[in-house]
Amino acid sequence: MNRLYACLILCLAIFSHTTLASVLAIDYGTDFIKASLMSPGQPFDVLIDKDSKRKIQSTVGWNREDRLFGGTAFNMAGRFPTDSFSALKLLKAAPFESSTVSYYMSISTAELLKSARGTVAVRRPDGSEWNIEEITAMQFAYVRDLAEAALGGEKVSDVIVTVPPHFTQHERDAVIDALEIAGLRTLSLINDGTAVAVNYAMTRSFKETPEYHVIYDAGASSIRATVVSFTSTDPKSKSAGTQLVVHGVGYDRQVGGIELDRRLRELLISDFQKKHKKDIRSDRRGMAKLWKEAGRVKGILSANNDAVSSVESLAWDIDFRTKVTRADFESACKDLRPRFTNPLFDALDHAGLTMDNITSVILTGGASRTPMIQTALKSAVADKIAMNVNADEAAVLGAALHGAALSRQFKTKDIRITDICPYDIQVSYQAEAKSEHAKPRTINTLVFPSGSKTGTRKTLTFKRKDDFSLKLTYKQQIIPGYPTDILEAEIKGVADAIQNLTDLGATDPVVKATVVLSESGFVSVHEAVAFGDIKDDSLTGKLKGLFGASSSASENTTADSPTAARSETDTSPAASSTAALPAAEKKPANDNTVSLEVKINLSSIPPMSVAEKRTAREKLATIDRQEAAKRRLEEARNSLEGYLYRIRDLLEDNSESPFNKCSQDAERAALKDRMEETFEWLHEHGDHAKTHEYLEKRTAVESLEQPIIHRYREIEEFPVALNNSQMWNWSTRLFLTEAFENLTKAEKEETVSKYTEQELNDLEKALKEHEIWLNGVVEKQKKVKMNEDPAVESSELRAKAKVLENHLQKLVKKKVPKPKKSSTSSRTSTSSTTSTAKSSSESTASGSSSPHDEL
């Protein structure tokens, strides 16, 4: 890690702090969330949570009315099993009737219900309901608060988030919705395997010949493999960058750390029911405790051949204890062994490569530490396994560096990314009927085959005369129970646009629609136009036709596009169920094109609407306000209690303490009475008091202590203020002595003096008045006892000294007056001027020193 930090210091040059915004990177995992902050003056590292942990449990929970996050929330599941929500990443955009939800119910004790959009929501014991995006938004907001706390309260809004490469557009939409509810602006989504590859490239240089590696990520919910090549952008340059290209991905959505935990818990359940003849599955608390225990035992078995499981009062007051061996655990998972390596070979097939082309298989993800997974990999790839990245933090650090590059506000190491979409995406539309009785015919066109580069676009050409619709769908079903449709784009205004072009002389006008696959993996219809070649018989037109081709894009062309995540603009297809591009103009935009209206209708699993997100934000804001008010209440009570105990200790101290020396008997008696009265109120009414009441009670006690504190502070500050006053007296006296000498000299030499006699007399008068006043108050203060109010405040000493200081500074900063012009003859004038200038110069030199220079 030290090598990493050293490299980043060199490769990350940051401009002015005041002109830069921070970039927050979040590696959103099923079990854990990791975060990193890229900010001027901030060490580049993983954020620490409130429990000083470098990774945050992906759990939100409640302890009655107290909302909890991270490990604290996870640990509460044993007490409140339906008030602790973990592994919600599994439920992103999941239809309620899908097998994914059934699987989640087998591992979680949370109560699920169907949301208004047909997806999943959770219900708390108090009856409140939250959809998955809202709970996830709470997690993102918690991470944002950690980042802002690390910056001393500076706001953070820009974020980049990792997602698995196999996430569909629906799942990516759900992540973006949660970010928007949390008040964050998405710079981009980045596939987690790609983010690890960026982290790998940060401290390494490569050659011109491609170097192929496999990023093998064994996470909690799935196993992913990403084939990546690294090449130098300019191998002969000292500042050469890296070109990172993803060639293939493979994955298994049902194998990961959670499935291993589930099977280990099944062993514990079987042993409990065998010993105690009770169905532990009927007890939610018991099942939640066993889930936590299964995770703990799995970690022990990663380093040992056996582990003892012990859960106190698991259920029905039964203390459960059993021994689990690694052999038993691996036997329960033996059917999974081939699935551990299938994603790797799928990724190689997708890339058209073999293991002979691979330099190393880089392990990452928490489950990659599991011995059975490592054994399966070693048998498949021999000695090519590499553990040269941090399995937990590589993805978030790589995402942070990429996010900094996207923000264009940081100068980072040049790492250029080319990623891919793992799915076939097609465009479907109804063929235009050639006759009145023709049967409807659907045409399917594969627009983005599996492996298509993200950040590209294709222009499709249609011979149409009327409005029509395009449907973007996945060619195959990605997940059982999930829809294949992505969105539908209605293209309107076709008939009028075609007629306009025809009237202008266009021959065979067509409709061109541009389909975009963004860098973040979102696909959409970007725009549509009517196009036609208009014949121009003029000399200019003939020359244009001879030397220049049409500016329109050809059918099915692709070009690099900087299109970012769909959340960057409200008019993006996935931002609203009725999003539409600008309406058609009824005149050609570029002589031969007419813009058409594109209205987007979203899929059967639509992202949240603008209104739904606004409502969700208000729900979260209400909770935030309630929690803030509760924190203020608790802080006010704790502050009052702590203050009362401090006063009690002061009153009970019989030593010669400053408090006793500076207080009178009557004051201590009154303070004691008020303290005891407040303690009594706190005991009787404290549990139901309001924040302002706590504050008022403390203020009442403080008002009695304040005179004592003031005396003590005055005893400390008076000598300092007196010394300051005496210093200005001395400085002024020194200045006057030199100034009067210079004035006398100037009069003798008939030169111009910097100061007039009146100015110096006025300053001398002010000095004498200050000295007389100061001597008088000092004599009075000598007679004051420590427990009596001072005869003069130190603030008054400073104010009087400031008056003298200002008077002195006014003269010090005065400019030397110019000599008066003489009316004598030219020769005499010249001689006089020279003499005066000389004298003036000497006078200036003599009077140039100031009290500040000497002080």
C-alpha positions in Angstrom: 0.0 0.0 0.0 2.9 2.4 0.7 4.0 1.9 -2.9 0.5 2.7 -4.1 0.3 5.9 -2.1 3.7 7.0 -3.2 2.7 6.6 -6.8 -0.5 8.4 -6.4 1.3 11.4 -4.9 3.3 11.6 -8.1 0.5 10.9 -10.6 -2.2 13.0 -8.9 -1.4 16.7 -9.3 -4.1 18.9 -7.8 -5.0 22.4 -8.7 -6.3 25.2 -6.4 -8.4 23.9 -3.6 -11.0 26.6 -4.0 -11.7 25.7 -7.6 -12.1 21.9 -7.3 -15.0 19.8 -6.3 -14.5 16.4 -4.5 -15.3 13.1 -6.1 -16.7 10.3 -4.0 -16.2 6.7 -5.1 -18.5 3.9 -3.8 -17.9 0.2 -4.2 -21.4 -1.0 -3.5 -21.2 -4.6 -2.4 -23.8 -7.1 -1.3 -22.1 -7.6 2.1 -19.9 -4.6 2.4 -19.6 -1.0 1.1 -16.2 0.6 0.6 -15.8 4.3 -0.2 -12.9 6.6 -1.2 -12.7 10.3 -1.6 -10.7 12.2 -4.2 -10.3 15.7 -2.9 -7.7 18.5 -2.9 -5.5 18.2 0.2 -7.2 15.0 1.3 -5.1 11.8 1.5 -6.1 9.3 -1.1 -7.4 6.3 0.8 -10.4 4.4 1.9 -12.9 6.3 4.1 -13.3 5.2 7.7 -16.8 4.8 9.1 -17.9 5.9 12.6 -16.7 2.6 14.0 -13.3 3.1 12.5 -13.8 0.3 10.0 -12.4 0.5 6.4 -15.4 -1.4 5.1 -19.0 -0.8 6.0 -21.5 -3.6 6.4 -24.3 -3.2 3.8 -27.0 -3.1 6.4 -29.6 -0.6 7.5 -31.5 -1.2 10.7 -33.5 0.3 13.5 -33.3 -0.1 17.3 -36.8 1.0 17.9 -36.7 4.6 16.8 -32.9 4.8 16.3 -31.7 4.2 12.7 -28.4 2.3 12.5 -25.9 1.6 9.8 -23.1 -0.8 9.2 -22.0 -3.5 11.7 -24.2 -2.0 14.4 -27.3 -2.5 12.2 -26.2 -6.0 11.2 -25.7 -7.1 14.8 -29.2 -5.9 15.7 -30.8 -8.6 13.6 -30.6 -11.1 16.4 -32.8 -8.8 18.6 -34.9 -7.2 15.9 -34.9 -9.6 12.9 -37.6 -7.7 10.9 -35.9 -4.4 11.5 -32.5 -5.2 10.0 -32.0 -5.2 6.2 -28.9 -6.6 4.6 -27.8 -7.8 1.1 -30.4 -5.5 -0.6 -28.2 -5.5 -3.8 -29.7 -8.8 -4.6 -33.2 -7.2 -4.9 -32.3 -4.3 -7.3 -35.1 -4.1 -9.9 -36.2 -7.6 -9.0 -39.9 -8.4 -9.9 -41.7 -9.5 -6.7 -42.7 -12.9 -8.3 -39.2 -13.7 -9.5 -37.0 -16.5 -8.2 -34.5 -13.9 -6.9 -37.0 -12.7 -4.3 -37.7 -16.3 -3.3 -34.0 -16.9 -2.8 -33.7 -13.7 -0.8 -36.5 -14.9 1.5 -34.5 -18.1 2.2 -31.6 -16.1 3.6 -33.2 -13.1 5.2 -35.6 -12.5 8.1 -36.9 -9.3 6.7 -40.5 -8.9 5.7 -40.9 -8.2 2.0 -43.9 -6.9 0.1 -44.7 -5.9 -3.5 -44.1 -2.2 -4.4 -46.4 -0.1 -6.5 -44.0 -0.6 -9.4 -44.1 -4.4 -9.1 -40.6 -4.6 -7.5 -39.7 -5.2 -3.8 -40.3 -3.1 -0.7 -39.7 -3.9 3.0 -42.0 -3.4 5.9 -40.8 -2.5 9.4 -42.6 -3.7 12.6 -44.0 -0.2 13.0 -45.9 -0.6 9.7 -43.7 1.8 7.7 -42.8 0.7 4.2 -39.6 1.4 2.2 -38.8 0.3 -1.3 -35.3 -1.0 -2.0 -34.1 2.2 -3.7 -35.0 4.2 -0.6 -33.1 1.9 1.8 -30.1 2.0 -0.6 -30.3 5.8 -0.7 -30.0 5.8 3.1 -26.7 3.8 2.7 -25.4 6.2 0.1 -26.4 9.2 2.2 -24.5 7.7 5.2 -21.4 7.3 3.1 -21.8 10.9 1.8 -22.0 12.1 5.4 -18.8 10.3 6.2 -17.1 12.0 3.2 -18.3 15.4 4.2 -17.2 14.9 7.8 -13.7 14.0 6.5 -13.7 17.3 4.6 -14.8 19.3 7.7 -18.3 19.9 6.5 -17.6 20.6 2.8 -20.4 19.4 0.6 -19.9 16.3 -1.7 -22.2 15.7 -4.6 -20.3 14.0 -7.5 -20.1 10.2 -7.2 -18.9 7.2 -9.2 -20.3 3.8 -8.2 -19.2 0.2 -9.1 -21.7 -2.3 -10.4 -21.2 -5.9 -11.6 -20.7 -6.1 -15.4 -23.8 -8.4 -15.6 -26.1 -5.7 -14.2 -29.0 -5.1 -16.6 -30.2 -1.6 -17.4 -33.1 -2.1 -14.9 -30.6 -2.8 -12.1 -28.4 0.1 -13.1 -31.5 2.3 -13.1 -32.2 1.3 -9.5 -28.7 2.3 -8.4 -29.0 5.7 -10.1 -32.4 6.2 -8.5 -31.0 5.5 -5.1 -28.1 8.0 -5.7 -30.5 10.7 -6.8 -32.7 10.2 -3.8 -29.6 10.6 -1.7 -28.9 13.9 -3.4 -25.8 12.7 -5.3 -24.9 13.4 -8.9 -23.6 10.4 -10.8 -20.5 11.0 -12.8 -20.6 7.4 -14.1 -21.2 3.8 -13.2 -18.1 1.6 -13.7 -18.1 -2.2 -13.8 -16.3 -3.5 -10.8 -13.9 -5.8 -12.7 -12.9 -2.7 -14.8 -12.3 -0.7 -11.6 -10.0 -3.4 -10.3 -8.1 -3.3 -13.6 -7.7 0.5 -13.2 -6.3 -0.1 -9.7 -3.9 -2.7 -11.1 -2.7 -0.3 -13.8 -2.1 2.6 -11.4 1.4 1.5 -10.3 2.5 -0.3 -13.4 3.7 0.4 -16.9 3.1 -1.8 -19.9 4.6 -2.4 -23.4 3.2 -1.8 -26.8 2.3 -5.5 -27.0 -1.0 -6.3 -25.2 -0.7 -8.0 -21.9 -3.8 -10.0 -21.0 -5.1 -10.6 -17.4 -8.3 -12.0 -15.9 -9.8 -10.1 -13.0 -11.5 -12.9 -11.0 -13.9 -11.3 -8.5 -15.6 -13.7 -6.0 -18.0 -11.5 -4.2 -20.9 -12.2 -1.9 -23.7 -12.5 -4.4 -21.9 -13.6 -7.5 -18.6 -14.6 -9.2 -17.4 -12.5 -12.1 -14.5 -12.8 -14.4 -13.2 -10.0 -16.7 -10.6 -10.4 -19.4 -8.6 -7.2 -19.7 -5.6 -6.2 -21.9 -3.1 -3.5 -21.0 -1.0 -1.7 -23.5 1.1 1.5 -23.4 -0.4 4.4 -25.3 3.2 5.7 -26.1 5.9 3.2 -25.0 8.7 5.6 -26.0 7.5 8.4 -23.8 8.3 8.8 -20.1 4.8 10.0 -19.5 3.1 7.1 -21.4 -0.4 6.3 -20.4 -2.2 2.9 -20.4 -4.9 1.7 -22.7 -7.2 -0.7 -20.8 -9.5 -2.8 -22.9 -12.2 -5.3 -21.7 -12.5 -8.2 -24.1 -14.9 -10.5 -22.3 -16.8 -11.1 -19.2 -18.3 -14.2 -17.5 -20.4 -14.6 -14.4 -22.5 -16.7 -12.2 -25.2 -14.8 -10.4 -26.1 -17.6 -7.9 -22.6 -18.5 -6.6 -20.8 -16.4 -4.1 -20.2 -15.9 -0.4 -23.9 -15.7 0.4 -24.6 -19.1 -1.1 -21.7 -20.5 0.9 -23.1 -18.9 4.1 -26.6 -20.3 3.3 -25.2 -23.8 2.9 -23.2 -23.5 6.1 -26.3 -22.3 8.0 -28.2 -25.3 6.7 -25.6 -27.5 8.4 -26.1 -25.7 11.6 -29.9 -25.9 11.2 -29.8 -29.6 10.6 -27.6 -30.2 13.6 -29.8 -28.1 15.9 -33.0 -29.8 14.8 -31.4 -33.2 15.1 -30.3 -32.4 18.7 -33.3 -30.5 20.0 -36.2 -31.7 17.8 -37.4 -28.2 17.2 -38.0 -26.3 13.9 -35.6 -23.4 14.2 -36.9 -22.0 10.9 -40.0 -20.8 12.6 -38.0 -18.5 14.8 -36.9 -15.4 13.1 -34.5 -14.3 15.8 -32.9 -17.8 15.9 -32.5 -17.8 12.1 -30.9 -14.3 12.2 -28.5 -15.4 14.9 -27.5 -18.5 12.8 -26.9 -16.4 9.7 -24.5 -14.3 11.6 -22.9 -17.4 13.1 -22.5 -19.0 9.7 -20.5 -16.1 8.5 -18.3 -16.2 11.5 -17.7 -20.0 11.2 -16.9 -19.7 7.5 -14.2 -17.2 8.2 -12.6 -19.6 10.8 -12.8 -22.5 8.3 -10.9 -20.5 5.8 -7.8 -20.9 8.0 -8.6 -24.0 10.1 -9.8 -27.5 9.4 -12.7 -27.2 12.0 -14.5 -24.7 14.0 -16.8 -24.7 17.1 -20.1 -22.9 16.6 -21.6 -21.6 19.8 -24.8 -19.4 20.1 -26.1 -18.5 23.5 -29.9 -18.7 23.9 -30.4 -19.4 20.2 -34.1 -20.0 20.6 -36.5 -21.2 23.3 -33.7 -20.5 25.8 -31.6 -23.2 24.3 -27.8 -22.7 24.1 -26.6 -24.2 20.9 -23.1 -25.6 20.4 -21.7 -27.8 17.7 -18.5 -28.6 15.8 -18.2 -28.0 12.0 -15.4 -29.3 9.9 -14.1 -27.9 6.7 -14.6 -31.4 5.1 -18.3 -31.3 6.0 -18.6 -27.7 4.6 -16.9 -28.5 1.4 -19.0 -31.7 1.0 -22.2 -29.6 1.2 -20.8 -27.4 -1.6 -19.3 -30.0 -3.9 -21.9 -29.4 -6.6 -20.6 -25.8 -6.8 -17.0 -26.6 -7.6 -17.3 -26.5 -11.4 -19.3 -23.3 -11.1 -16.4 -21.6 -9.3 -14.4 -21.7 -12.6 -17.1 -21.5 -15.2 -17.1 -17.7 -15.2 -13.4 -17.6 -16.0 -13.8 -19.9 -19.0 -16.9 -18.1 -20.1 -15.0 -14.8 -20.1 -12.2 -16.3 -22.1 -14.7 -17.7 -24.7 -16.3 -14.3 -24.8 -12.9 -12.7 -25.5 -11.9 -15.4 -28.0 -8.8 -16.3 -25.9 -7.4 -19.2 -24.0 -5.4 -19.5 -20.8 -2.3 -19.6 -22.9 -2.9 -15.9 -23.7 -3.3 -15.0 -20.1 -0.4 -13.6 -18.0 -2.2 -13.9 -14.6 -5.6 -14.4 -12.9 -5.9 -11.6 -10.4 -8.0 -12.5 -7.4 -10.3 -10.0 -5.7 -13.5 -10.1 -3.7 -14.0 -11.4 -0.1 -15.0 -14.9 -1.2 -11.7 -15.3 -3.1 -10.1 -16.2 0.3 -12.3 -19.3 0.6 -10.0 -22.4 0.3 -12.4 -24.4 -1.9 -12.6 -21.6 -4.5 -8.8 -21.2 -4.5 -8.4 -24.9 -4.9 -10.8 -25.0 -7.9 -8.9 -22.1 -9.5 -5.5 -23.6 -9.0 -6.5 -26.8 -10.7 -7.8 -24.7 -13.7 -5.1 -22.1 -14.1 -2.1 -23.8 -12.5 0.5 -21.2 -11.4 -1.2 -18.1 -12.9 -3.1 -17.0 -9.8 -2.0 -13.6 -8.6 -2.8 -11.8 -5.3 -1.2 -8.5 -6.1 -4.2 -6.2 -5.4 -6.1 -5.6 -2.2 -9.0 -8.0 -2.5 -11.3 -5.6 -0.5 -10.2 -2.2 -1.7 -8.9 -2.5 -5.2 -12.3 -1.8 -6.9 -13.1 1.4 -4.9 -9.6 2.8 -5.3 -9.7 2.2 -9.1 -13.2 3.7 -9.3 -11.9 6.8 -7.4 -9.1 7.4 -9.8 -11.4 7.0 -12.8 -13.9 9.3 -11.3 -11.2 11.9 -10.8 -10.3 11.7 -14.4 -13.9 12.0 -15.5 -14.4 15.2 -13.4 -11.7 16.9 -15.5 -10.6 18.8 -12.4 -7.7 16.6 -11.5 -4.6 15.7 -13.4 -4.3 11.9 -13.1 -2.3 9.1 -14.7 -3.6 8.6 -18.2 -5.6 5.3 -18.1 -8.0 5.0 -21.0 -10.8 2.6 -20.6 -12.7 0.6 -23.3 -15.5 -1.5 -21.7 -18.2 -3.7 -23.2 -21.8 -4.8 -22.8 -22.2 -8.5 -22.2 -25.7 -8.8 -23.7 -27.2 -8.9 -27.1 -29.5 -5.8 -27.5 -31.9 -5.7 -30.4 -34.3 -3.2 -31.9 -37.8 -4.5 -32.7 -40.4 -2.6 -34.7 -43.6 -3.3 -36.8 -43.0 -3.5 -40.5 -45.0 -0.9 -42.5 -48.0 -2.7 -44.0 -47.8 -2.8 -47.8 -51.5 -3.5 -48.1 -54.6 -3.0 -46.0 -55.0 -6.7 -45.3 -51.4 -7.5 -44.7 -50.6 -9.3 -41.4 -48.6 -7.4 -38.8 -44.9 -8.4 -39.0 -42.3 -7.6 -36.4 -38.7 -7.1 -37.5 -35.9 -7.7 -35.0 -32.5 -6.1 -35.7 -29.4 -6.9 -33.5 -28.1 -3.4 -32.9 -25.5 -4.1 -30.1 -24.2 -7.6 -30.1 -22.7 -9.0 -27.0 -19.3 -7.6 -26.6 -20.2 -4.2 -28.1 -18.1 -1.3 -26.8 -19.7 1.1 -24.5 -19.7 4.7 -25.5 -20.8 3.9 -29.1 -23.7 4.8 -31.2 -25.4 3.3 -34.3 -27.7 5.1 -36.8 -30.5 2.9 -38.2 -32.3 3.8 -41.4 -36.0 3.2 -42.0 -38.2 3.7 -45.0 -41.3 4.9 -43.3 -44.1 7.3 -44.1 -45.9 7.4 -40.8 -45.2 7.5 -37.1 -43.8 4.3 -35.6 -42.2 2.8 -32.5 -38.9 1.2 -31.8 -38.5 -1.3 -28.9 -35.1 -1.9 -27.3 -34.9 -5.4 -25.8 -32.5 -8.0 -24.6 -32.4 -10.8 -27.2 -32.5 -13.5 -24.5 -33.9 -13.5 -21.1 -31.1 -12.4 -18.7 -32.6 -13.6 -15.4 -35.6 -16.0 -15.0 -38.7 -14.0 -14.2 -37.3 -10.7 -15.4 -38.6 -9.0 -18.5 -36.4 -8.6 -21.6 -37.8 -5.2 -22.7 -35.8 -2.1 -21.9 -37.8 0.8 -23.4 -40.0 1.9 -26.3 -39.3 5.0 -28.4 -42.2 6.5 -30.2 -41.0 8.5 -33.3 -43.5 11.1 -34.2 -44.0 13.7 -36.9 -42.8 11.4 -39.7 -45.5 12.1 -42.3 -45.2 15.9 -42.1 -41.4 15.7 -42.2 -41.3 13.4 -45.2 -43.8 15.6 -47.0 -41.7 18.7 -46.4 -38.6 17.0 -47.8 -40.5 15.8 -50.8 -41.9 19.3 -51.5 -38.3 20.5 -51.5 -37.3 18.0 -54.1 -35.9 15.2 -51.9 -35.9 11.7 -53.5 -36.8 8.7 -51.4 -36.6 10.4 -48.0 -36.0 8.1 -45.0 -36.0 8.1 -41.2 -32.7 7.8 -39.4 -32.7 6.9 -35.7 -29.5 7.1 -33.5 -29.2 4.4 -30.8 -26.6 5.0 -28.1 -24.9 2.7 -25.7 -23.5 5.0 -23.0 -20.2 4.6 -21.0 -22.3 3.6 -18.0 -24.1 0.8 -19.9 -27.4 2.5 -20.6 -29.0 2.1 -24.1 -31.4 4.6 -25.6 -32.7 6.2 -28.7 -30.8 9.4 -28.8 -32.5 11.2 -31.7 -34.4 10.7 -34.9 -34.5 12.7 -38.1 -36.1 12.5 -41.5 -33.5 12.7 -44.2 -33.5 13.0 -48.0 -31.1 14.0 -50.8 -32.3 17.3 -52.3 -31.2 17.8 -55.9 -29.6 21.2 -56.4 -29.1 22.1 -60.1 -27.2 25.4 -59.3 -23.4 25.6 -59.9 -22.9 25.7 -56.1 -25.0 22.6 -55.7 -23.1 20.8 -58.4 -19.8 21.7 -56.9 -21.0 20.5 -53.5 -22.1 17.2 -55.0 -18.7 16.9 -56.8 -16.4 17.6 -53.9 -18.4 16.9 -50.7 -20.5 14.0 -49.6 -23.7 14.2 -47.6 -23.2 15.1 -44.0 -25.7 12.5 -42.7 -24.6 9.3 -41.0 -24.7 6.1 -43.0 -26.9 3.2 -41.9 -25.7 1.2 -38.9 -22.5 3.3 -38.4 -20.8 3.4 -35.1 -18.7 6.2 -33.6 -17.2 6.9 -30.2 -19.6 8.9 -28.0 -18.9 10.6 -24.7 -22.5 9.8 -23.5 -22.5 9.4 -19.8 -24.8 7.8 -17.3 -28.5 8.4 -17.8 -28.9 10.4 -14.6 -26.7 13.3 -15.9 -29.7 14.7 -17.8 -33.4 14.8 -17.0 -34.2 14.2 -20.7 -32.4 10.9 -20.8 -34.6 7.9 -21.6 -34.3 6.4 -18.2 -35.0 9.5 -16.3 -38.7 9.7 -16.7 -41.5 7.5 -18.1 -42.5 10.2 -20.5 -39.2 11.7 -21.4 -39.1 13.1 -24.9 -36.6 14.8 -27.2 -37.5 18.1 -28.7 -40.5 18.2 -31.0 -40.1 18.1 -34.8 -39.4 21.4 -36.6 -41.4 21.6 -39.8 -38.5 22.8 -41.8 -35.2 21.2 -42.7 -32.5 21.7 -40.1 -29.6 21.2 -42.5 -31.2 21.5 -46.0 -31.9 17.8 -46.1 -32.9 16.8 -42.5 -35.9 17.4 -40.3 -35.8 16.7 -36.5 -38.5 14.3 -35.3 -40.0 14.0 -31.8 -38.8 11.0 -29.8 -41.0 10.0 -26.8 -39.6 7.4 -24.5 -41.9 4.9 -22.7 -40.0 2.8 -20.2 -40.1 -0.9 -19.6 -42.2 -3.1 -17.4 -39.6 -2.5 -14.6 -39.4 1.3 -14.9 -37.1 3.4 -12.8 -38.7 5.6 -10.3 -40.5 8.6 -11.7 -39.5 12.2 -10.9 -42.5 12.5 -8.6 -41.7 9.2 -6.8 -38.1 10.3 -6.2 -39.2 13.6 -4.9 -41.5 11.8 -2.4 -38.7 9.5 -1.4 -36.3 12.4 -0.8 -38.9 14.0 1.4 -39.3 10.8 3.4 -35.6 10.6 4.0 -35.4 14.3 4.8 -38.1 13.9 7.4 -36.2 11.1 9.1 -33.0 13.1 8.9 -34.8 16.1 10.6 -36.2 13.9 13.3 -32.9 12.3 14.0 -31.1 15.7 14.0 -33.7 17.0 16.5 -33.2 13.9 18.6 -29.5 14.3 18.6 -29.8 18.0 19.7 -32.1 16.9 22.5 -29.7 14.2 23.7 -26.8 16.6 23.4 -28.6 19.3 25.4 -29.5 16.8 28.2 -26.0 15.3 28.3 -24.5 18.8 28.3 -26.7 19.9 31.2 -25.9 16.7 33.2 -22.2 17.0 32.6 -22.2 20.7 33.5 -24.1 20.1 36.8 -21.7 17.4 37.8 -18.8 19.7 37.1 -20.4 22.5 39.3 -21.0 19.9 42.0 -17.3 18.9 42.0 -16.2 22.6 42.1 -18.5 23.2 45.1 -17.3 20.1 47.0 -13.6 21.0 46.5 -12.3 22.6 49.6 -8.8 23.3 48.3 -7.4 26.7 47.3 -8.7 26.3 43.8 -9.2 29.3 41.5 -12.9 28.7 41.8 -12.9 29.1 45.6 -10.4 32.0 45.5 -12.5 34.0 43.0 -15.9 33.3 44.5 -17.8 34.6 47.6 -19.7 32.6 50.2 -23.0 34.0 49.0 -22.3 33.2 45.4 -21.4 29.6 46.2 -24.5 29.1 48.3 -26.7 30.5 45.5 -25.0 28.3 42.9 -25.4 25.2 45.1 -29.1 25.9 45.6 -29.7 26.3 41.9 -27.6 23.2 41.1 -29.6 21.0 43.5 -32.9 22.5 42.2 -31.9 21.6 38.6 -30.8 18.1 39.6 -34.2 17.6 41.1 -36.0 18.9 38.0 -33.9 16.6 35.8 -34.8 13.6 37.9 -38.5 14.3 37.8 -39.0 15.9 34.4 -35.9 15.2 32.4 -37.2 12.2 30.5 -40.0 14.3 28.9 -38.3 17.7 28.6 -37.8 19.6 25.4 -34.4 20.8 24.0 -35.1 24.4 24.9 -35.9 23.5 28.5 -32.5 21.8 28.9 -30.8 24.9 27.4 -32.7 27.3 29.7 -31.9 25.3 32.8 -28.2 25.3 31.9 -28.3 29.0 31.2 -29.8 29.7 34.6 -27.0 27.9 36.4 -24.3 29.5 34.2 -25.6 33.0 35.0 -24.6 32.4 38.6 -21.2 30.9 37.8 -20.3 33.5 35.1 -19.2 36.3 37.5 -16.7 33.9 39.2 -15.4 32.8 35.8 -15.1 36.4 34.7 -13.0 37.3 37.7 -10.6 34.4 37.1 -10.2 35.3 33.5 -9.6 39.0 34.4 -6.8 37.9 36.8 -5.2 36.1 33.9 -5.8 38.8 31.2 -5.1 42.0 33.2 -1.3 41.6 33.2 -1.3 41.0 29.5 -3.5 44.0 28.7 -1.4 46.2 31.1 1.8 45.2 29.4 0.3 46.1 26.0 -0.7 49.5 27.3 2.7 50.2 28.8 4.3 49.1 25.5 2.4 51.7 23.5 3.2 54.4 26.1 6.9 53.6 25.6 6.7 53.4 21.8 4.9 56.8 21.7 7.4 58.4 24.0 10.3 57.2 21.9 8.6 58.4 18.7 7.9 61.9 20.1 11.6 62.3 21.2 12.9 61.6 17.7 10.1 63.5 16.0 10.7 66.7 18.1 14.5 66.4 17.3 13.8 66.2 13.6 11.4 69.2 13.8 14.0 71.3 15.5 16.6 70.3 12.9 14.2 71.1 10.0 13.5 74.6 11.4 17.2 75.4 11.7 18.0 74.2 8.2 14.8 75.8 6.9 13.6 72.5 5.4 10.2 70.8 5.4 9.4 68.7 8.4 7.3 65.5 8.1 5.3 66.5 11.2 4.0 69.8 12.4 4.5 71.1 16.0 0.7 71.0 16.6 0.5 67.3 15.5 3.3 66.3 17.9 1.8 68.4 20.7 -1.6 66.6 20.2 0.0 63.2 20.3 2.0 64.2 23.5 -1.2 65.3 25.1 -2.9 62.0 24.3 0.1 60.1 25.7 0.1 62.0 29.0 -3.7 61.5 29.4 -3.3 57.8 28.8 -0.4 57.5 31.2 -2.3 59.4 34.0 -5.4 57.3 33.4 -3.4 54.0 33.4 -1.5 54.8 36.6 -4.8 55.6 38.3 -6.6 52.4 37.4 -3.6 50.3 38.3 -3.6 51.8 41.8 -7.3 51.0 42.1 -6.8 47.4 40.8 -4.1 46.7 43.4 -6.7 47.2 46.1 -9.2 44.7 44.6 -9.4 41.2 46.1 -9.5 38.0 44.0 -13.2 37.4 44.8 -14.2 41.0 44.0 -15.1 42.4 40.6 -12.1 44.2 38.9 -11.8 48.0 39.1 -11.1 48.1 35.4 -11.7 45.5 32.7 -8.9 44.3 30.6 -11.1 45.1 27.6 -11.1 48.7 28.7 -7.3 48.7 28.9 -7.0 47.4 25.4 -9.6 49.9 24.1 -7.7 52.9 25.7 -4.4 51.6 24.3 -5.9 51.2 20.9 -6.9 54.9 20.8 -3.2 55.8 21.5 -2.0 53.3 19.0 -4.3 54.7 16.2 -3.1 58.3 17.0 0.5 57.2 16.7 0.0 55.1 13.5 -1.7 58.1 11.8 1.5 60.1 12.2 3.8 57.2 11.3 2.0 56.6 8.0 1.9 60.3 7.1 3.7 61.2 3.9 6.4 63.9 3.8 5.0 67.2 2.5 6.3 68.6 -0.7 8.5 71.7 -0.4 6.9 75.1 -1.3 7.9 76.7 -4.7 10.2 79.8 -4.6 9.3 83.1 -6.5 13.0 84.2 -6.9 15.0 84.3 -10.1 15.6 81.2 -12.2 19.1 80.6 -11.0 18.2 81.3 -7.4 15.2 79.0 -7.7 17.2 76.2 -9.1 19.8 76.5 -6.4 17.1 76.7 -3.7 15.2 73.7 -5.1 18.3 71.6 -5.1 19.1 72.6 -1.5 15.6 72.0 -0.3 15.5 68.6 -2.0 18.7 67.7 -0.3 17.4 68.8 3.0 14.1 67.1 2.4 15.9 63.9 1.6 17.9 64.1 4.8 14.8 64.8 6.8 13.0 61.9 5.3 15.9 59.6 6.0 16.0 60.8 9.5 12.3 60.4 10.1 11.9 57.0 8.3 12.1 54.7 11.3 8.9 53.9 13.0 8.1 52.5 16.4 7.0 49.3 14.7 10.4 48.9 13.1 12.1 49.3 16.5 9.6 47.1 18.2 
